[in-house]
């Protein structure tokens, strides 16, 4: 446990303060996306191995984000591949509500997130049941509707933890306020890219953003201001 960090004072830290700002979007949420990638922009090997790209400081940073956010969200692919617990085991802070984005209801109930732990929501396009294991099923025909549904429950600080496809969907929809991207000093040469976006025809068509750099030795963390902007290829 990281006893030197107090989640109750996190809003005083420059890195976390933007997450405590008054929401400016109509959905009433502040949304931060999160990825850990290699130096050559990979979040996993071609076979799907991704644990662990970041070091111990990166893992603690992820748990800090969970502690200060009301909800942590992952896609169905992340649940199927990693069977995550999404708790704050490494820091002194509350567990967030866990949200699984499973629009087509393809996950079974055998995953740990549907059997035990903190409160869990499963977001589906057209729910056929009220429960999925121990989790509550909510209707979310699209991502904007999901954010409105979470805000209605008082869940307004949203941590989109992964995977890359899910973070990319929020980015394409113009629903990210911040991005926290850890870059580890690893080169894979191949594997799954961090972002899954349409191809930009030229450099000018890329998404240029501003960032601040933080030390997570041996890694670095990029705190990126997105401000609900969308990639030019999405407009």
Secondary structure, DSSP 8 states (H G I E B T S, - for coil): -BTT--GGGGGGSHHHHGGGS---STT--EEEEEEEEETTSEEE-TT---TTSS-HHHHHHHHHHHHHSSEEEEEHHHHHHH------TTBSS---EEEEE-TT----S-SGGGTSSS-EEEEESS-S-SEETTEEEEE-SSHHHHHHHHHHTT--EEEEEE-HHHHHHHHHTT--SEEEEEEES---SSSEES------SSGGGS---EEEEEEETTEEEEEEE-TT---GGG-
